[in-house]
Amino acid sequence: MEPLLELEAEPVAARKGQFTWRTPAAWLLGKNLSRGFWVFFWAAFFFDFGFAVYFFLFNLYLVDFHFNERAIGLVGGALTLGSVAGTLPAGWVARRFGLRPLLTVCFIAAPLVGVTRTLAMAELAQIGLAFVAGLAMCIWGVCFLPAIAGLTTEENRASAFSLIFSVSIGTSALGGVVCGNLPQWLKMAGFALGVGEVKRMILLGSCGIASMGLIPLTRLRLPLQESGPEAGHEKRRWRVNPFLLRFLPSMALWTAVLAAFAPFANVYLAKDLHLSMARIGLIFSVSQVLQLCVGQVTPWLFRRLGLVRGIVATQVATGAAMGLLAIVSDPRLAVALYLSFTASQWMSSPGLYNLLMSRVPDAERSQAAAITLFSNALLQSFATAGAGVLFAAFGYPRVLAGIAALALAAAMLFGVVVAPAARGLTAEEEAP
């Protein structure tokens, strides 16, 4: 998942439950998170954990069946194109019938489609099933933000987002270690399974874990003001926020940069750097832990540089890491640069979404989020498919250099187009 993060700005007094490693329980109690939030937390935990493992491993699984970058790009493009097609209808259904029925459909359909994708290995079948998977998975993106908003208050909402996201990173890191070492563990235990069979078993198991989120979901009750027929009958005059018109092109270009490489990262590590699955799993886990660590630095960075300059700095750092990755040949240095890329690109996301929510009125936030998700998914589908074709035709170094140039162009566009419109931020908004 990619949730909207709001960075907590003001220091919390110790008497209100400041987080320390010695008193995590007191910190959680100090946030006064509702029972409904914890029910949703466990549903999100199983769903995110299952699909974090699934998406980490799936492209490597396709490589075992002789899918090249072109085919993997087409499959990834179909996935995001399905998300494009489903986002706006899912938003309408959520407003008309409520979030909980739509979430139930998502928690049933997404794992079932995941199982089918694991078993049907023809290229055309994979492309078609990827589109259907995008339709199912986009529901989670549409429902996640309003569900959290309805189950929290203004005071504890940022902490709720941070908690779910941090746990998601931790479970993803654990999943990477398990995925990378499970073949060796099974071999030591005396199970004579091929690499492809082990990956199939992990993929099917991850779908089962994701579906376990249905258990807490059956006990979830969401406030009517956030969803349901009552909300669906409200008629509001719709207009595009002027800031959104500036923000969307910059955000779309940045999304295209990330979508052009992220789906192929594991394939790059396996095919171009010739790393084993155990090493790739370890690198994935380290990248998740690194993201968790830089998450503690991100608020300081944005307070130090300001929100706009901080975003530009992280985008430039991402482009620089990508450009260096295009020219190095030593695997150890390449891995270090890849980890730098994952850290810097992740740091930009909280700032981007926090800036969007700060400049859009409260009544337009969910609409702005849906439009942003829609445009991002649209660009992502073309970027992933196009990058796959280019990787297959020209190899990784040349294409990575082109992606690095696009990243720097995105940073320049943000500084020139978006920054002037963001100058009206208050001090509280400017320093997350």
N, C-alpha and C positions, 0 to 999 in steps of 0.2 A: 504494500500500500504506500501512497504518498500523501499523509495527513497534513492539514494546515496547522502549522505550529505558531503559537503566539508566545513570544519570549517574555518571561517574567521580569519586569523591570525593577520594582522597588524591593529593597531588602526586607526580609521577614524577620521580625524579632524572635529571639529564642523562646520567649514565652508563648509565641504562636506556633511553635513547632518547626524551627529551622532544621533543615536536614543535616545530620551528621551520620557517619558510618556506625556510630555507637547507638544512635537513637532513631533508626529508620521508622519504627512503629510510631514514635511520638510525632515525627514529621508527617506521616500519613494522617494520623488523627487530627493534627492541627489544620489540615486542609478541609476537614468536614465534608468529605466526598460522600454522596448519598448511596444508599443501598442499590438503587437502580444503576448508578454508575458502575458499581462493582460487578453487577450481573453482566452489564455490557462489556466490562473489562475482560471477563473470562471468555465471553463469546469471541471478542476480538483477539484474545490471546491464542486460542486454538486455530482460528482462521488465518491469522498472520503467520503463525509458526508453520502451519502446514504448507502454505503457499510460498513462504520464504524458501523452504527447502525445495519445493517443486520447481520454482523458477531458477534457483541456483543450478539445479542439476539438468533441467530439461534440454537445453541446447547441447550439452555434452552427450546426452543420450541420443540426440539426433545425429551427432557426429559419428557415433558407433554404427548407425545405420546408413552411413555414407552420404549424409546431407552436407553440402558445402555451404560457404557463406552466402551465396546467392539464394539458395533454398531457405536457409535459416532466416535471411532477411525478409523473404516473402512471407514466411510464417509469422515472424514478428510484426511485419506490417499489417497482416490480416488481423492479428490480435488487437492492435491499437485502432485499426479501422472499425472493428466491431465495437470497440469502446466509444468511438466517435458516433457511430450509428445509434448506440443505446443510451448515451448520456442524457440528451434532452428528453426523450420519451420516459426514461427512468425518473427524471425530475418531475415530470407531469404526473406519473403514476404515484410517486411519493406524496405529492400534494393532494391528490384526489383520494387515495385509499390509505395513506399513512405509511410510516417508515417500517413498522414491524412486519406487515405482510410482505413487503418488498425484500426486506432482509432475509426472511424465511426462504423466499424463492432463490435468493443469491446463495445461501448456505446449502441448499439442496442442489441447485443446478451447477454451480461452479465445480464442486468436487466430482460430480458425475461426468461432466465434460472433460475434466482432468484425467479421469480414468480412461475414458474413450480415446483421448489423445495419446495416452501411453500405449494403447493396444493397436491402434490403427496407424500403420507406419507408411502408407503410400503418400507421396508428396501432395497430390491434390486433396486427399482426405485431411492431411495435416493443415493445409491452408484453410479449408472450409471449417474445420473444427476450431482452428485458432480464432476465426471470426466469431463463432458462436461463444467461445470462451471469453472474448472481449465483451460481448453483450452481457454475459453473466457477471464478469468481474467489475464492470463499470458501476454496477449497482452499489457495490461496497464504497466506491469513491463518492457517489452521490449521497449516500445515507450516512456516512461516517461523521461528517462535520455537523450536520443538524442534530444527529443523535447525541453527540457529546455536548453540544450547546444546550440541548433540552434537559440534560441530566446534570448540569453543573450550573454554577453561578458565576457572575463576573469575577468574583474574588478567587475562585479556585479553578477556573477553566484552563488557564495557562498551565497550571500544575497537572491537571488531568491529561492534557495533550502530551506534556513532557513525560509523564509516567507511562502512558501506553506506548509512546514511541521508544522510550528507553528500554522497556521490557521487550519490545519487538526486536530491537537491535541485539539484545542479549540472547534471545532465543535463536535468532538468525546465526549468530556466531557459534552457538552450540550445534546448530544444524549443520553448519559447514564442517565442523570437526567430525561429526558423526558420518556425514556423507563421504568425506575424504578417506576415512579410516575403516569404514564398515567392510569393504571388500577384504582387506587384510585381516580384520578380526574374524570374519566368517571362515577365511581360509585356515586360520590358526585353530578355529573350533572344529575343523574337519568337514566343512561344507564345500563341496566341489561345485561352485557356481561360477559361470562366466561373468565378465565385467558388465556386459549388457543386462544379464539376468539380475544382477545385484542392483543396478540402477533402476530397472523396472520395479523391483520389489520396494525400493525406497520411494519411488514416485507414487506407487499405489498406496503405500503406507502414509505418505504425506497428505494424500487426498482424504484418507480416513481420519487423520488428525484434524484437518480443516473442518470436516463434517461434524466433529464432536462439538463445535461451537453451537450447534442446534440445541444442545441440552440446556445451557443457560439461556439461550435465546427464547425458549418457550416460557421463561419466567420474566421476561423483560416487559416492562410497562413504560411507555413513553408519553410525556405530557402532550395533551391534545393541541396546545398552542403551537407545537413544533411540527405537527403532522396530523393527518387525518382529514376526513371530509369537511370538518368545520373550517380547517385552514384553507381547503381547496376552494371554498365558495367566496373567499375574499378576492375582490377585483381591484387590482392596483394599476395605475397608469405606468406603463413601462417606458423607460428611456435609458439610453446608454450614457453612463457616467463619463464626463470628459476625460478624467484621469485614466479610465479604462482604455480609452482610445489610444492613449500614449503608451500605456503599460503593455497591452496585448502583443504588439509587434515585437517588442524587446523580449518579452517572456517567451513568445513562440520561437524566436531564433535561438534563444538559450536552450529551450527544450529540444530543439532539433539537434543541437550540439551534443547534448547528453544522450539522446536516443540513437545517435549515429555510432556510438561506441559501446555504451553500457550493455546492450544485449549480446555483444560479441566478446566481452571481456574474458569470459572463461574459455571460449574457443581460441582467442588470441594466446592465452597462457598455455593452452594445451598444444596448439598447432605451431605457433610461431616461436614460443620459448621452450617447447617440448618438456613441459612440466608434468609430473605424474598427478593423478587424481588426488592423492593424499596431500601433495604440496598445494594444489589449487584449493582444496578444502581448507587448509591452514591459512592460506593467503586471504581467502574470503572471510574467515573468522577474525583474522587480524584486522582486516578492513572494517568490520563491524565494530570491533572494540575501539579502533581508532576513531570512528565516527562518534561513538559514545563519549570518548575523551574530548574531542574537539568541540562537542556540544557544550561542554563546560566552559570553553574558551570563547565561544561565539558571542554570548552577551557582552563580555568584556571588549571584544573586537568592535562590535557595533557601538558601544558606548564611547570607545576611544576615537574611532574614525567618523562616527555618525552612520546612520542607517544606509544612506545612499552611497557614500564613499566606501563603506564596508562591503556592500554588495559588489561594487566595481572591483574592489581589491580581490575578493574571492574569485571573481570571474577571470581576472587577469592571471591569478595563480593557477587556476584550472587550465587555462590555455597554455601557460608556460610549461606545466607538467606534461601536457599532451604533446607539445612541440618537442620537448626533450625525449619523450618516449618514442617519437618517430625516428630519432637519429641514433639511439644507443643500441648496442648489440649484446652487451653483457647482461645475462639473465638476472643477476642480483640487483644491478642498477635499474633494470627495467621494472622489476618488482617494486623497488623503492619508489620509483616515479609513479607507478600505478597506484600505490597506496597514497601517495601525495595527491594524485588526481581525485581519488575517491573522497579523501578528507576535504579538500578545498571545494569540490562541487557540492558536497552535502552542506557545507557551511553557508552556501549562498541561498539555499531553499528557505530556511526560516526567515531570513531577512526579506526575501522577495514577497512571500505571502503575508508577512507582518506589515510590510509597506502597503500592499494592496488593501488589507483590511483597515489600515489606519486612514487611508485616503477615500474610502467608500463609506457613505452613510450606513448606519445600522440596518435600515430597512432594505438596503440593496446588497448586503453582504452575501447572502446565499445565492442570489442571482449572479453576482459578480464571480463567485467561486465556480458556479456551473459553467458560465461562459468561458472562463479561463481554462477549466478542465477540458471543455469541448475543443477549444482552439489548440491547446497543447496536444491533445490526443490526435487531432487531425494532422498537425505537423509531424508528430512522432511517427505516425504510420508511414508517411512518405520518406522520412529521414531514415528509418530503420531499413525499409525495403531498398532504398537507393544506396545506402552504405553497404549492404550485403552484396549488391551487384559490383560496387566499386572495389570492395575488399577482394572479391573473387577475381576480378580482372587485373588489378594493379598491385595487390599485396597490401600489407598493413602499413609500412613506413610512409608511403606517399599519401595514403588516405588519412592517416593520423595527422600528418602535417597540414592537410587541408582542413581537418576538423579543428586543429589548434588555431588556424587563421580565423575560422568562423567564431570561435570562442572569444578571441580578441575583438572581433567586429561586434559581437553581442555586447561586450563590456563598453565599447565606444558608443554604440547606439543607446545603451542605457544611460550613460553619462550625458549624452547630448539631448536625447528626447525626453527621458523620464525625469531626470534630475531637476530640471526647471519647474516641473509640475509638482515636485515633492518638497519644494522649499518652504511651503506653509506648514510643515510639521511642527507640532509643539515639542517642547523639550522631552516630555514623557514619551511621545511617539518616536522621536528621533533616537532615543536611547533605550532599547528593549531590555 
